[in-house]
Amino acid sequence: MDLVIRDARVVDGTGGASYRADVAVADGRIAAIHREGRGRPSGRRVLDADGLALSPGFIDMHAHSDLALLRDPDHSAKAAQGVTLEVLGQDGLSYAPVDDRTLDAVRRAVTGWNGGGPEDTSVDFDWRTVGEYLDRLDGNFGGRGIAVNAAYLVPQGTVRMYAVGWDDRPATHPETRHMKQLVAEGMEQGAVGMSSGLTYTPGMYADDAELTELCRVVARYDGYYCPHHRSYGAAALEAYEEMVRLAREAGCALHLAHATMNFGVNEGRAPELLALLDEAIDAGADVSLDTYPYTPGSTTLAALLPGWAGEGGPEAVLARLHDDGTAERIRHHLEVTGSDGCHGVPVDWDTIEISGVADPGLASFVGRTVLRIAAERGETPWTTARRLLVADRLCSTILQHVGHEENVRAIMRHRAHTGGSDGILQGSKPHPRAYGTFPRFLGHYARELGVLSLEEAVAHLTSRPAARLRLPDRGHVREGYRADLVLFDPATVAAGSTFETPRKLPTGIPHVLIDGRFVIEDGRRTDVLAGRSVRRKGR
């Protein structure tokens, strides 16, 4: 045996009672599990795990590390949390499949999420297809790989950008055929499903018929559809119903991204959402969801704008913001009627906190709300927001303080729940969920509040997402499974990141292994790059 983990409290991912055992690892897999009284396995190295829990590696079902994995070999933001697999390509916008024109546009569109704008030379964008991107992950850093494993969703907004452009109109039949071909090629090349961002342009311009056609393609490959749906605010329940109905019509598995109920209109309404999901699941629908264990959300400031303002792409948005008449129309949609980008709810500028800017000259805006900045400058909040949008070329990121704690707790208890950080790693004060989601589930919500038992929490973060991803050898501590493992102290595990210190690493997670290799050892990041692409297997 390469390694024996001795006297661990095994929390095996099933949700059942934990037990004490020795776990042996050989050739990257769990070779043996010896419960108390069964005898002691021997190995070249023995790790004393007395007082520690041993669980499967955590799976981040909603990650924005599409470029971070390529530029940062350390990637402690996720590795130190015990994350051994991230799902990329989220919210309908990522970097494959593309042609040269689409790549340039998507780089501009999601600079606020990932960096990677036209002037960013930290990543060589030498791929165009999904398969080439996954190959790039595997061959990164001179062929050594990446920090943690990664799966990929075909991004529907990028697909629409490629086939249709930025026009707010129904796709033609030839354009729909092209989109279906792009989705099929991405699935054949290893994607595990398809994502949408239906409050983000241009993906939001797709109607249900178009989305259903694309989901039918995903279903043929036994993948799943992961929508950021059309509203988390006004008409949120109707938006959830739309996605459930659409996926069932297409015969496609459904995974609801960051499944929250936000804004004042949804306070205390999580039970209505959960009843809707239970009814669908009991009727045979294949539905799961993810959440992060915090109340604020995070996106770009530009994402709040009405969808019509995004038609034509980023340069067209900036032109509209420069025009006083059009800018006033945008303000009216934001502040009076409630834009679709702000989920149909009139924006409350006191809830919009600037978390990052691309232009260092604008750093003084970070950490303050738009309302506060405007008051200090003696101008209206819209004037401040418009000024920042233009000056930072739509790249500013925000925290949006619109969530409700009772909804967060209710949803994370659900039988279809999994964990997803939605972690945006850009900005000088990013949302702490990027660095703290998984230890916060275990420490704050399981140990301190008792919302979940430790065993339940681990199942939500391991076996449930592995089942959604159709991974036959991950998600459990089980003989023959891959040795993607986390050793943590149940008494001390906690998120270190806060809204004031968002990049502080967690405590109580001394060891993390991927394929039996230590990526975190004694609380420190090693130089091991054990991560690889995890590709959809054929039926």
C-alpha positions in Angstrom: 0.0 0.0 0.0 1.2 3.5 -0.8 -0.6 5.1 2.2 -2.6 4.0 5.3 -4.8 6.5 6.9 -5.1 5.2 10.5 -7.9 5.6 13.0 -10.0 8.0 10.9 -13.6 8.7 11.6 -14.9 7.8 8.1 -17.8 9.9 6.9 -18.3 8.0 3.7 -20.6 10.1 1.7 -23.7 8.0 2.0 -25.3 10.1 4.7 -25.2 7.1 7.1 -23.5 6.9 10.5 -19.8 7.5 10.5 -17.4 4.8 11.7 -13.8 4.4 12.8 -11.5 2.6 10.3 -8.1 2.4 8.7 -8.2 3.3 5.0 -5.5 2.1 2.6 -4.6 3.8 -0.7 -2.7 2.3 -3.6 -2.2 3.5 -7.2 -4.6 6.4 -6.7 -7.5 4.4 -5.4 -9.0 3.2 -2.1 -7.5 -0.3 -1.8 -8.9 -1.4 1.5 -11.1 -0.2 4.4 -10.5 -2.0 7.7 -13.1 -1.2 10.3 -12.2 -1.5 14.0 -11.4 -5.1 14.9 -10.7 -6.2 11.3 -6.9 -6.0 11.5 -4.4 -3.3 10.5 -3.2 -2.8 6.9 0.4 -1.8 6.4 1.8 0.7 4.0 4.9 2.6 2.9 3.5 5.6 4.8 1.1 5.7 7.7 -0.9 8.8 8.6 -2.3 9.0 12.1 -5.8 10.4 11.6 -7.1 10.1 15.2 -9.5 13.0 15.9 -10.0 13.7 12.2 -12.9 12.9 9.9 -12.1 11.3 6.5 -14.6 12.0 3.7 -14.7 11.9 -0.1 -13.3 15.0 -1.8 -15.8 17.9 -2.1 -17.4 18.6 -5.5 -18.1 22.3 -6.3 -21.1 22.1 -8.6 -20.9 25.8 -9.6 -17.4 27.2 -10.1 -16.0 30.1 -12.1 -12.4 28.8 -12.2 -12.3 28.4 -16.0 -9.2 30.5 -16.4 -7.9 30.4 -12.8 -7.0 26.8 -13.2 -4.9 27.6 -16.2 -3.1 30.6 -14.7 -2.7 29.6 -11.0 -1.0 26.3 -10.2 -1.6 26.9 -6.5 -5.4 27.5 -6.6 -5.6 27.3 -2.8 -9.0 29.1 -3.0 -10.5 25.7 -3.7 -7.8 23.1 -2.8 -7.6 24.3 0.8 -11.4 23.9 1.1 -11.1 20.2 0.3 -12.5 20.7 -3.2 -11.2 18.0 -5.5 -13.5 18.6 -8.5 -15.0 21.8 -9.9 -17.8 22.1 -12.6 -16.9 24.9 -15.0 -18.7 26.5 -18.0 -21.4 28.0 -15.7 -24.1 30.5 -16.3 -24.1 30.1 -20.1 -20.9 32.0 -20.6 -17.4 30.4 -21.0 -14.7 30.0 -23.6 -15.6 26.9 -25.7 -16.9 26.3 -28.2 -15.9 29.5 -30.0 -14.5 30.9 -33.2 -12.1 33.9 -33.1 -15.0 36.4 -33.2 -16.9 34.7 -30.4 -13.8 34.2 -28.3 -13.0 38.0 -28.4 -16.6 38.8 -27.5 -16.9 36.3 -24.6 -13.6 37.4 -23.2 -14.9 41.0 -23.0 -18.3 39.9 -21.6 -17.0 38.0 -18.6 -13.8 39.9 -17.7 -15.5 40.8 -14.4 -15.9 37.1 -13.6 -12.6 35.6 -14.7 -10.2 38.3 -15.9 -9.0 37.2 -19.4 -10.0 40.4 -21.2 -8.4 41.4 -24.5 -5.4 42.9 -22.8 -4.8 40.0 -20.4 -1.9 37.8 -21.6 -1.8 35.5 -18.6 -3.6 32.7 -20.5 -2.9 31.6 -24.1 -6.3 31.1 -25.6 -5.1 28.4 -28.0 -8.3 26.3 -28.0 -11.6 26.7 -29.8 -13.6 23.5 -29.1 -14.7 21.9 -25.9 -12.4 19.0 -26.4 -9.4 21.3 -27.0 -10.2 23.2 -23.8 -10.3 20.0 -21.8 -7.0 18.9 -23.4 -5.6 22.3 -22.4 -6.5 21.6 -18.8 -4.8 18.2 -18.9 -1.7 19.6 -20.6 -1.3 22.7 -18.5 1.9 23.8 -16.8 4.1 21.8 -19.1 1.9 18.7 -19.1 1.7 18.5 -15.3 -2.1 19.2 -15.2 -4.1 21.5 -12.9 -4.6 21.9 -9.2 -8.0 20.1 -8.9 -10.1 18.1 -11.2 -12.6 19.9 -13.6 -15.7 19.0 -15.5 -17.3 21.3 -18.1 -20.8 22.4 -19.2 -21.4 23.6 -22.7 -22.3 27.3 -22.2 -25.6 28.0 -24.1 -25.0 31.8 -24.2 -21.6 31.3 -25.8 -23.2 28.8 -28.3 -25.9 31.4 -29.2 -23.2 34.1 -29.5 -21.4 31.8 -32.0 -24.4 30.9 -34.1 -26.7 33.9 -33.8 -24.6 36.8 -32.4 -26.0 39.3 -29.9 -29.4 39.9 -31.6 -32.5 39.8 -29.4 -34.6 37.7 -31.7 -35.7 34.1 -32.2 -33.0 31.9 -33.9 -33.7 30.8 -37.4 -34.0 27.1 -38.3 -30.4 27.0 -39.7 -29.1 28.8 -36.6 -30.9 26.4 -34.3 -29.4 23.5 -36.3 -26.0 25.1 -35.8 -26.5 25.5 -32.1 -27.6 21.8 -31.7 -24.6 20.7 -33.6 -22.3 22.8 -31.3 -23.9 21.3 -28.2 -23.7 17.8 -29.6 -20.0 18.2 -30.5 -19.3 19.6 -27.0 -21.1 16.6 -25.4 -19.2 14.1 -27.6 -15.9 15.8 -26.6 -16.6 15.3 -22.9 -18.9 18.0 -21.5 -21.2 16.7 -18.8 -24.2 19.0 -19.7 -25.2 22.5 -20.7 -25.6 25.7 -18.7 -27.6 28.8 -19.3 -27.5 32.3 -17.9 -31.1 33.5 -18.6 -30.6 37.0 -17.0 -27.3 37.4 -19.0 -27.0 38.5 -22.7 -27.1 36.9 -25.2 -28.3 33.6 -23.7 -31.4 35.3 -22.2 -32.7 36.0 -25.8 -33.4 32.3 -26.3 -37.1 31.3 -25.9 -38.3 28.1 -24.4 -38.7 26.3 -27.7 -35.0 27.0 -28.5 -33.8 25.9 -25.1 -36.0 22.7 -25.3 -34.4 21.8 -28.6 -30.9 22.2 -27.1 -31.9 20.2 -24.0 -33.0 17.3 -26.2 -29.5 17.1 -27.5 -28.1 17.1 -24.0 -30.5 14.4 -23.0 -29.3 12.1 -25.8 -25.9 12.1 -24.2 -27.3 11.5 -20.7 -26.1 15.0 -19.6 -28.0 17.6 -17.5 -29.2 21.1 -18.0 -28.0 23.7 -15.5 -29.8 27.0 -15.8 -29.3 30.2 -14.0 -33.0 30.8 -14.8 -34.9 34.0 -15.7 -35.5 35.4 -12.2 -34.5 35.0 -8.6 -36.7 37.9 -7.6 -40.1 38.9 -9.0 -41.7 35.8 -10.5 -39.0 33.6 -9.2 -41.4 30.6 -8.7 -42.7 31.0 -12.2 -39.1 31.0 -13.5 -38.4 27.7 -11.6 -41.6 26.2 -12.9 -40.5 27.2 -16.4 -37.2 25.3 -16.1 -38.9 22.2 -14.6 -41.5 22.2 -17.4 -38.9 22.7 -20.1 -36.6 20.0 -18.9 -39.4 17.5 -18.5 -40.6 18.2 -22.0 -37.1 17.7 -23.3 -36.6 14.5 -21.2 -33.4 16.1 -19.8 -32.1 16.0 -16.2 -32.2 19.3 -14.5 -29.8 20.9 -12.0 -30.9 24.3 -10.8 -27.9 26.7 -10.3 -27.6 28.6 -7.0 -31.2 27.9 -6.3 -32.1 30.9 -4.1 -35.2 32.9 -3.4 -34.0 36.5 -3.1 -35.2 40.1 -2.6 -38.0 41.2 -0.3 -40.7 39.7 -2.5 -39.4 36.2 -1.6 -38.7 36.5 2.1 -39.8 33.2 3.7 -41.0 31.6 0.5 -38.5 28.8 0.2 -41.1 26.2 1.2 -43.1 27.1 -1.9 -40.0 26.4 -4.0 -39.3 23.1 -2.3 -43.0 22.0 -2.6 -42.7 22.7 -6.4 -39.5 20.6 -6.6 -40.9 17.8 -4.5 -44.0 17.5 -6.7 -41.8 17.3 -9.8 -39.4 14.7 -8.3 -42.3 12.6 -7.0 -43.8 12.7 -10.5 -40.5 11.3 -11.9 -38.5 14.4 -12.8 -34.7 14.1 -12.4 -34.0 17.4 -10.5 -31.2 18.5 -8.3 -29.9 22.0 -7.2 -27.0 23.7 -5.6 -26.6 26.6 -3.2 -23.8 28.5 -1.4 -24.2 29.1 2.4 -24.4 32.9 2.3 -27.2 35.4 1.8 -25.6 38.0 -0.5 -25.1 37.2 -4.2 -22.3 38.3 -6.5 -22.1 39.2 -10.2 -21.1 42.2 -12.4 -22.6 45.6 -12.1 -23.4 45.4 -15.9 -25.5 42.3 -15.3 -28.2 44.5 -13.6 -28.9 46.3 -16.9 -32.0 45.4 -18.9 -31.6 42.8 -21.5 -32.4 45.1 -24.4 -29.4 47.3 -23.4 -27.1 44.4 -24.0 -28.1 43.7 -27.6 -25.1 44.0 -29.9 -22.6 43.1 -27.2 -20.4 45.1 -24.8 -19.4 47.9 -27.2 -23.1 48.5 -28.0 -23.8 48.7 -24.2 -21.2 51.3 -23.7 -22.5 53.4 -26.6 -26.0 53.3 -25.0 -24.6 54.4 -21.7 -22.8 57.4 -23.4 -26.1 58.5 -24.9 -28.1 60.6 -22.3 -31.5 59.7 -23.6 -30.8 55.9 -23.7 -29.1 56.1 -20.4 -32.2 57.7 -18.9 -34.3 54.8 -20.3 -32.0 52.3 -18.7 -32.3 54.2 -15.4 -36.0 54.0 -15.5 -36.0 50.2 -16.1 -33.5 49.8 -13.2 -35.0 52.1 -10.7 -38.8 52.1 -11.5 -40.0 49.1 -13.4 -37.4 46.6 -12.4 -35.1 45.3 -15.2 -34.9 41.7 -16.2 -31.2 41.9 -15.3 -32.1 42.7 -11.8 -34.7 40.0 -11.7 -37.7 42.2 -12.2 -37.2 44.1 -8.9 -36.4 47.9 -8.8 -32.8 48.2 -7.8 -32.0 49.3 -4.2 -28.6 50.9 -4.6 -27.9 50.5 -0.9 -27.7 46.7 -1.5 -25.2 47.0 -4.3 -21.6 46.9 -3.0 -18.7 47.2 -5.4 -16.4 44.2 -4.9 -13.9 44.6 -7.7 -12.8 46.8 -10.5 -10.6 46.2 -13.5 -9.1 49.7 -13.6 -6.8 50.2 -10.5 -7.6 53.9 -10.7 -11.2 53.1 -9.6 -10.1 51.1 -6.5 -11.6 53.7 -4.1 -15.1 52.5 -5.2 -14.4 49.0 -3.8 -16.0 48.0 -0.5 -18.8 50.6 -0.5 -22.3 50.6 -1.8 -23.4 52.6 -4.8 -25.7 54.6 -2.5 -22.9 55.6 -0.2 -20.5 56.5 -3.0 -23.2 58.6 -4.6 -23.9 60.4 -1.3 -20.2 61.2 -0.8 -19.9 62.5 -4.3 -23.1 64.5 -4.1 -24.8 62.8 -7.1 -27.6 60.4 -7.8 -26.9 56.6 -7.4 -27.6 56.1 -11.2 -25.0 58.8 -12.0 -22.4 57.0 -9.9 -23.3 53.6 -11.4 -23.3 54.9 -15.0 -19.9 56.6 -14.4 -18.4 53.4 -13.1 -19.9 51.2 -15.8 -18.3 53.4 -18.5 -15.0 54.0 -16.8 -14.4 50.3 -16.0 -15.8 49.2 -19.3 -18.5 47.0 -17.7 -16.0 45.0 -15.7 -16.8 46.0 -12.2 -18.1 43.2 -9.9 -20.6 43.6 -7.1 -22.0 42.0 -4.0 -25.8 42.1 -4.0 -27.2 42.0 -0.4 -30.6 40.6 -1.3 -30.8 37.1 0.4 -32.7 35.7 3.4 -31.2 33.4 6.0 -34.4 31.4 6.5 -34.5 30.6 2.8 -30.8 29.6 2.8 -31.3 27.1 5.6 -34.5 25.7 4.3 -33.2 25.0 0.8 -29.9 23.4 2.0 -31.9 20.8 3.9 -33.6 19.5 0.7 -33.1 16.0 -0.5 -31.9 17.3 -4.0 -29.4 19.8 -2.6 -25.7 20.0 -3.4 -23.0 22.6 -2.7 -21.8 25.1 -5.2 -19.6 28.1 -4.4 -20.4 30.2 -7.4 -17.0 31.6 -6.5 -15.8 34.6 -8.5 -12.1 34.9 -7.8 -11.6 38.3 -9.4 -11.7 41.6 -7.6 -10.0 43.0 -4.5 -12.9 42.1 -2.2 -14.6 39.1 -3.8 -17.5 37.3 -2.2 -16.0 35.0 0.6 -18.0 32.1 -0.8 -15.1 31.6 -3.3 -12.8 30.7 -0.4 -15.2 29.5 2.3 -18.3 27.7 1.0 -17.4 24.1 1.9 -15.9 24.6 5.4 -18.8 27.0 6.1 -21.3 24.2 5.4 -19.4 21.9 7.7 -18.5 24.3 10.5 -21.3 26.9 10.7 -24.3 25.1 9.4 -23.6 21.6 10.5 -21.6 21.9 13.7 -22.8 25.3 15.1 -26.4 25.5 13.9 -27.3 21.9 13.4 -29.1 22.6 10.2 -27.6 19.3 8.8 -25.8 16.5 10.6 -22.1 16.2 9.7 -22.9 13.0 7.7 -25.8 14.7 5.8 -23.6 17.7 5.0 -20.8 15.5 3.6 -23.3 13.6 1.5 -24.6 16.9 0.0 -21.0 17.9 -0.9 -19.8 14.5 -2.3 -22.1 11.6 -3.3 -25.0 13.7 -4.4 -23.0 15.8 -6.9 -21.1 12.7 -8.0 -24.5 11.1 -8.8 -25.6 14.1 -10.8 -22.3 14.0 -12.8 -22.7 10.2 -13.4 -19.3 9.5 -11.8 -19.1 5.8 -11.0 -16.0 6.0 -8.9 -16.2 9.2 -6.9 -18.3 10.6 -4.1 -17.9 7.8 -1.6 -15.2 6.4 0.7 -15.5 2.9 -0.8 -13.0 0.3 -1.9 -12.1 0.7 -5.6 -13.1 4.3 -5.7 -10.6 7.1 -6.6 -8.7 8.3 -3.6 -10.0 11.9 -3.8 -10.2 12.4 0.0 -10.4 15.1 2.6 -9.2 14.9 6.2 -10.7 17.5 8.5 -11.3 18.2 12.1 -15.1 18.2 12.8 -14.5 20.3 16.0 -12.6 23.1 14.3 -13.3 23.1 10.6 -14.4 26.7 9.6 -14.3 29.2 6.8 -11.5 31.7 7.3 -12.9 34.1 4.7 -15.2 36.9 5.7 -16.5 39.9 3.8 -13.7 41.9 5.3 -10.9 39.3 4.6 -12.4 37.3 1.7 -9.2 35.5 0.7 -8.3 34.1 4.1 -8.0 30.3 3.9 -10.1 27.9 6.0 -9.0 26.2 9.2 -9.4 22.6 10.3 -8.6 20.9 6.9 -5.0 19.6 7.3 -5.0 17.1 4.4 -6.5 16.9 0.9 -5.7 14.1 -1.6 -6.5 13.8 -5.3 -5.8 10.4 -6.8 -4.0 9.5 -3.6 -1.5 12.4 -3.9 -1.4 15.1 -1.3 -2.4 18.5 -2.7 -2.8 19.9 0.9 -0.5 18.3 3.5 -0.3 19.5 7.1 -2.4 22.5 6.1 -0.1 23.7 3.4 -0.4 23.5 -0.4 2.1 21.1 -2.0 3.4 21.5 -5.5 1.4 18.5 -6.7 -0.9 19.1 -9.7 -3.1 16.0 -9.6 -6.1 17.6 -11.3 -7.3 16.5 -14.7 -10.4 17.0 -16.8 -13.3 14.7 -15.9 -15.2 13.9 -19.1 -18.6 12.5 -19.8 -18.4 8.8 -20.5 -20.5 7.2 -23.2 -23.7 5.4 -22.3 
